Amino acid sequence: MNDVLKELKSIAEKIYDDLEKSRIPNLQLPARTKSNIRFDERYRVWKYGNQRITRSAVSLPGAYMILRTVYTLDFIRQMIEQHKTSTLRELYYISEGWGEAKFYTQDESDKLAEDLEILTKKLREDLKLRPEEDGARVIGDIVIEERTRKGEKRRIHCQDDVGDSGYSIPYNVEKEKIKFIETNANKIIAIETGGMFDRLVENEFDEKSNSILIHLKGQPARSTRRFIKRLNEELNLPVIVFTDGDPWSYRIFASVAYGAIKTAHISEYLATPSAQFLGVTPSDILAYELPSDELTKEDINALKSELNDPRFHDEFWINEIKTQLEVKKKSEQQALAKYGLNYVTDVYLPEKLAEMGYEM
């Protein structure tokens, strides 16, 4: 962890140097806005562009943020030296003992953690900060070797050695924690909702389709996206994302495939550019005559925003979004149950996978 400590020290030295030379302390970061993301040809993901913002002590709120930054740097240093970790929530609460440097909302501490990732060019996990949420669930024909908290290695077959809930992805999925030993699966199907994941598991679709099923749990955690990327790159498994048919679900796919705006500084570590979208699409709502709901005002605004989002600038997405704006309908994955509990695994998914070139 010496390289992490070196990066932390350089930030502190920059602030100290500003003070010593009677300059107003400041830190520069990329602007985290939709207008400041660009396509990185090397990694084939969306990353921040050249627009910059300045965190400066020129104002009182800015001075407090610089002070909090110094306290947080020291807190992370202590964790690294003591081999400890902290949740983002604990970081927020521990600042209660920092006097004037305490955070007033967790949003403030979360944003500072993201700032430090950008400034150090390290992952949050390198800074010993972990999320509150647990990882996604996995079921499929794959053997994973996981290092336990006592340093022992154990092998887990994600069909034979797990229950119906599957293998739970830990917050740290780097190679020192987990390794992929072997698999006979030929693809990954990442599923947005727990209900649909459970339906596919109950119908043994992982075995019938020779797939690794992963429950995204809505907007997927960073560990889930990193896990999917590693499976894709190290085992050469194609990734298929199966979501609801609404604008928020399209953004879930985009975060898996291209990276999220919030984490564009580490998209090359999290995004899987070759990921494919399976559905439910607006065209599916019409073709399969699915039960649907009217788009809300928020849905319509989100769809219009996506037409200006560079992650959706291809013919497929433009056509589907325009279709949805015309029909003003959205639908859930589980609307497929209109035709029976087995329809999704016996008819819908086989048909859609065949269209994409995947045979059962």
HUTAKA-V960998 format. One record per run of one state. SS is the DSSP state (H for helix, E for strand, L for the rest). FROM is the first residue (numbers start at 1). TO is the last residue. If there is no record, write none. Layout:
BEGIN
ss->[SS SS]
from->[FROM FROM]
to->[TO TO]
END
This chain:
BEGIN
ss->[L H L E L H E L E L E L H L E H L H L H L E L E L E L E L E L E L E L H L H L E L H L E L E L H L H L E L H L E L H L H L H L E L H L H L]
from->[1 2 21 26 31 34 37 41 45 49 52 57 60 83 86 88 102 106 121 124 128 129 131 137 140 142 148 153 158 167 169 178 184 187 192 194 203 205 209 211 216 222 236 238 243 245 246 247 258 261 271 276 280 282 288 293 295 297 308 310 313 315 328 329 332 333 340 343 356]
to->[1 20 25 30 33 36 40 44 48 51 56 59 82 85 87 101 105 120 123 127 128 130 136 139 141 147 152 157 166 168 177 183 186 191 193 202 204 208 210 215 221 235 237 242 244 245 246 257 260 270 275 279 281 287 292 294 296 307 309 312 314 327 328 331 332 339 342 355 360]
END
